[in-house]
Each structure stands twice: as structure tokens, then as C-alpha cells.
Amino acid sequence: MHAERDWLRAHVFPVLEERLRDRFHHLETVDLRWGVDSSSTEQEQAREHLVLSVCFDEIRRSRPFLSGLLGDRYGWTPPPAQLSAAAEEAGLGGDIGGKSLTELEIIHGVLGSSDQ
């Protein structure tokens, strides 16, 4: 999936940016594969919580637009304690146990959002 994402960034997004600029709009892409800088956080639990919080915040900030690329990997399944805390902060309810961060991003960004 790296090649597909790179192609979008190099070929599709510049065209979209130009077309939107002509209409006085701005395109800001967010690619969560680049990760979250957690180097300032020493404890593993705090790092995991930071990653989850940043991902949920970026999804919320990007509303109402979310494009997801899904491959054959299910993604990282966070530890239950960190997942519950970050999901509660993000307002993500329901059964979240055992779900990957990718699945939760899609639920939070589209499927669980009433304005979608």
C-alpha cells in the first residue's frame, strides 16, 4: 500500500489542491502511516495513549471527509486500558474491545458519525 499512497500524494493530491485553490478552498492531507512523535513520552502506556489520542483527534479534525485505504492487514490492536481511555476521550462509544486502531478510525470517522 505504500506505492498507492505515494502515488496519491505525488499525482492525485496536487491536482485536487489546484482545483480546490481555484475555488478558494484548501486541501490538507493527513497520512497516519507517518506515525505520531512520542519520543518525549517515556512510559509505554503513555506513548500508546498519545498515539491513540492523536489519531482520533486527526479523524475528528478531518470531518466530514475521510478516505481510507485498506489492505490485507488488520492493524494494531491497542491494549484494552489505553484503548478505553482514548476512546472515551474521543467520544467513541459502543463495543471497542479487540478492535484495531484502523477499524476504530473508520468507525470514528464515518460509520459512527451521525453527520456522515
CYANA upper distance limits for C-alpha pairs under 8 A (distance plus 0.5 A):
  1 MET  CA      5 ARG  CA      6.76
  1 MET  CA     69 LEU  CA      8.37
  1 MET  CA     71 GLY  CA      7.18
  2 HIS  CA      6 ASP  CA      6.49
  3 ALA  CA      7 TRP  CA      6.54
  4 GLU  CA      8 LEU  CA      6.76
  5 ARG  CA      9 ARG  CA      6.71
  6 ASP  CA     10 ALA  CA      6.57
  7 TRP  CA     11 HIS  CA      6.18
  7 TRP  CA     12 VAL  CA      7.68
  8 LEU  CA     12 VAL  CA      5.23
  8 LEU  CA     13 PHE  CA      6.47
  9 ARG  CA     13 PHE  CA      5.85
  9 ARG  CA     14 PRO  CA      7.79
 10 ALA  CA     14 PRO  CA      7.33
 11 HIS  CA     15 VAL  CA      7.37
 12 VAL  CA     16 LEU  CA      6.84
 13 PHE  CA     17 GLU  CA      6.44
 14 PRO  CA     18 GLU  CA      6.71
 15 VAL  CA     19 ARG  CA      6.73
 16 LEU  CA     20 LEU  CA      6.50
 16 LEU  CA     27 LEU  CA      7.91
 17 GLU  CA     21 ARG  CA      6.44
 17 GLU  CA     26 HIS  CA      7.12
 17 GLU  CA     27 LEU  CA      6.03
 18 GLU  CA     22 ASP  CA      6.87
 19 ARG  CA     23 ARG  CA      7.31
 20 LEU  CA     24 PHE  CA      6.77
 20 LEU  CA     25 HIS  CA      5.44
 20 LEU  CA     26 HIS  CA      6.59
 20 LEU  CA     27 LEU  CA      7.55
 21 ARG  CA     25 HIS  CA      5.67
 21 ARG  CA     26 HIS  CA      6.56
 30 VAL  CA     58 GLU  CA      8.07
 32 LEU  CA     36 VAL  CA      8.35
 32 LEU  CA     55 CYS  CA      7.60
 35 GLY  CA     51 VAL  CA      8.24
 36 VAL  CA     50 LEU  CA      8.41
 36 VAL  CA     51 VAL  CA      6.29
 36 VAL  CA     54 VAL  CA      7.73
 38 SER  CA     47 ARG  CA      6.13
 38 SER  CA     50 LEU  CA      7.53
 38 SER  CA     51 VAL  CA      7.87
 41 THR  CA     46 ALA  CA      6.98
 41 THR  CA     47 ARG  CA      6.24
 42 GLU  CA     46 ALA  CA      7.88
 42 GLU  CA     47 ARG  CA      7.73
 43 GLN  CA     47 ARG  CA      6.80
 44 GLU  CA     48 GLU  CA      6.71
 45 GLN  CA     49 HIS  CA      6.66
 45 GLN  CA     82 GLN  CA      7.34
 46 ALA  CA     50 LEU  CA      6.60
 47 ARG  CA     51 VAL  CA      6.75
 48 GLU  CA     52 LEU  CA      6.80
 48 GLU  CA     78 PRO  CA      7.94
 48 GLU  CA     82 GLN  CA      7.18
 49 HIS  CA     53 SER  CA      6.58
 49 HIS  CA     82 GLN  CA      5.83
 49 HIS  CA     83 LEU  CA      7.79
 49 HIS  CA     85 ALA  CA      8.17
 49 HIS  CA     86 ALA  CA      6.75
 50 LEU  CA     54 VAL  CA      6.59
 51 VAL  CA     55 CYS  CA      6.70
 52 LEU  CA     56 PHE  CA      6.74
 52 LEU  CA     82 GLN  CA      8.40
 52 LEU  CA     83 LEU  CA      7.66
 52 LEU  CA     86 ALA  CA      6.51
 52 LEU  CA     87 ALA  CA      8.49
 52 LEU  CA    101 LEU  CA      8.10
 53 SER  CA     57 ASP  CA      6.53
 53 SER  CA     86 ALA  CA      6.04
 53 SER  CA     87 ALA  CA      8.44
 53 SER  CA     89 GLU  CA      8.31
 53 SER  CA     90 ALA  CA      7.87
 54 VAL  CA     58 GLU  CA      6.60
 55 CYS  CA     59 ILE  CA      6.77
 55 CYS  CA    105 GLU  CA      7.93
 56 PHE  CA     60 ARG  CA      6.69
 56 PHE  CA     87 ALA  CA      8.40
 56 PHE  CA     90 ALA  CA      6.77
 56 PHE  CA    105 GLU  CA      7.19
 56 PHE  CA    108 HIS  CA      7.87
 57 ASP  CA     61 ARG  CA      6.49
 57 ASP  CA     90 ALA  CA      7.74
 58 GLU  CA     62 SER  CA      6.57
 59 ILE  CA     63 ARG  CA      7.14
 59 ILE  CA     66 LEU  CA      8.00
 59 ILE  CA    105 GLU  CA      7.27
 59 ILE  CA    108 HIS  CA      7.70
 59 ILE  CA    109 GLY  CA      6.07
 60 ARG  CA    108 HIS  CA      8.16
 60 ARG  CA    109 GLY  CA      7.06
 62 SER  CA     66 LEU  CA      7.22
 63 ARG  CA    109 GLY  CA      7.42
 64 PRO  CA    109 GLY  CA      8.32
 64 PRO  CA    115 ASP  CA      7.99
 64 PRO  CA    116 GLN  CA      7.22
 66 LEU  CA    109 GLY  CA      7.01
 66 LEU  CA    110 VAL  CA      7.72
 68 GLY  CA    106 ILE  CA      8.07
 74 TYR  CA    100 SER  CA      7.03
 74 TYR  CA    102 THR  CA      7.70
 74 TYR  CA    103 GLU  CA      8.35
 75 GLY  CA    100 SER  CA      5.95
 75 GLY  CA    101 LEU  CA      6.95
 75 GLY  CA    102 THR  CA      6.36
 76 TRP  CA    100 SER  CA      5.68
 76 TRP  CA    101 LEU  CA      6.28
 76 TRP  CA    102 THR  CA      7.89
 77 THR  CA     98 GLY  CA      6.94
 77 THR  CA     99 LYS  CA      6.42
 77 THR  CA    100 SER  CA      4.60
 77 THR  CA    101 LEU  CA      6.50
 78 PRO  CA     82 GLN  CA      7.38
 78 PRO  CA     83 LEU  CA      6.32
 78 PRO  CA     98 GLY  CA      8.43
 78 PRO  CA     99 LYS  CA      8.46
 78 PRO  CA    100 SER  CA      7.27
 78 PRO  CA    101 LEU  CA      7.42
 79 PRO  CA     83 LEU  CA      6.58
 80 PRO  CA     84 SER  CA      6.48
 80 PRO  CA     97 GLY  CA      7.12
 80 PRO  CA     98 GLY  CA      8.01
 81 ALA  CA     85 ALA  CA      6.83
 82 GLN  CA     86 ALA  CA      6.61
 83 LEU  CA     87 ALA  CA      6.36
 83 LEU  CA     96 ILE  CA      8.44
 84 SER  CA     88 GLU  CA      6.50
 84 SER  CA     96 ILE  CA      8.10
 85 ALA  CA     89 GLU  CA      6.80
 86 ALA  CA     90 ALA  CA      6.71
 87 ALA  CA     91 GLY  CA      6.63
 87 ALA  CA     92 LEU  CA      5.44
 87 ALA  CA     93 GLY  CA      7.62
 88 GLU  CA     92 LEU  CA      6.24
 88 GLU  CA     93 GLY  CA      7.36
 92 LEU  CA    108 HIS  CA      7.01
 92 LEU  CA    112 GLY  CA      8.47
 96 ILE  CA    104 LEU  CA      8.01
 99 LYS  CA    103 GLU  CA      6.78
 99 LYS  CA    104 LEU  CA      7.17
100 SER  CA    104 LEU  CA      6.81
101 LEU  CA    105 GLU  CA      6.53
102 THR  CA    106 ILE  CA      6.94
103 GLU  CA    107 ILE  CA      6.74
104 LEU  CA    108 HIS  CA      6.35
105 GLU  CA    109 GLY  CA      6.26
106 ILE  CA    110 VAL  CA      6.19
106 ILE  CA    111 LEU  CA      6.99
107 ILE  CA    111 LEU  CA      5.06
107 ILE  CA    112 GLY  CA      5.49
107 ILE  CA    113 SER  CA      8.06
108 HIS  CA    112 GLY  CA      5.87
108 HIS  CA    113 SER  CA      6.87
109 GLY  CA    113 SER  CA      6.90
110 VAL  CA    116 GLN  CA      6.38
111 LEU  CA    116 GLN  CA      7.91
